[in-house]
Amino acid sequence: MTTEGWNKEQARKLSETRDLINSNARIVEALVNRRAKIAAEREQIFQVIAQQQAEIRVLQTENRRILDILERQKDN
């Protein structure tokens, strides 16, 4: 698109539109980067939760074992 026949107002509007597009592109890029960071943080949280759940299962198993021992001692 050439601007040879345009007046100053049309050229100004084109410049403003270009500036707005560039500004929006920077905002979109920042939002995409923020979303990627949030996704990574979320994944780390899920990993911590999975680890804690595994530890809880181990503790539950150990607690059941101890309860079984105590019940057998009580019965004797």
C-alpha positions, -999 to +999 in steps of 0.1 A: +000+000+000+015+033-010+009+066+008+018+089-021-017+104-025-025+106+011-030+137+031-015+144+065-046+132+084-046+099+066-008+095+072-013+103+109-041+078+113-020+051+096+009+059+119-014+058+150-029+025+138+006+010+133+016+022+168-015+006+183-008-027+165+028-027+178+015-019+213-010-047+211+016-071+198+038-063+228+009-068+252+000-102+236+037-113+238+038-103+275+006-122+281+019-153+263+051-152+283+032-148+316+009-177+307+040-199+300+054-189+334+021-197+351+019-231+333+055-240+345+046-230+381+014-250+379+034-281+367+058-277+397+029-275+421+014-307+406+048-324+410+050-313+447+014-325+453+021-359+437+053-363+458+033-354+490+005-378+481+031-406+476+046-397+510+011-398+526+005-433+511+038-445+527+028-430+560-007-446+558+009-480+551+033-476+580+004-465+603-016-496+594+014-518+601+019-502+635-018-505+643-018-542+633+012-547+656-005-529+685-038-548+680-019-581+681-001-571+713-034-561+728-049-595+720-020-614+736 
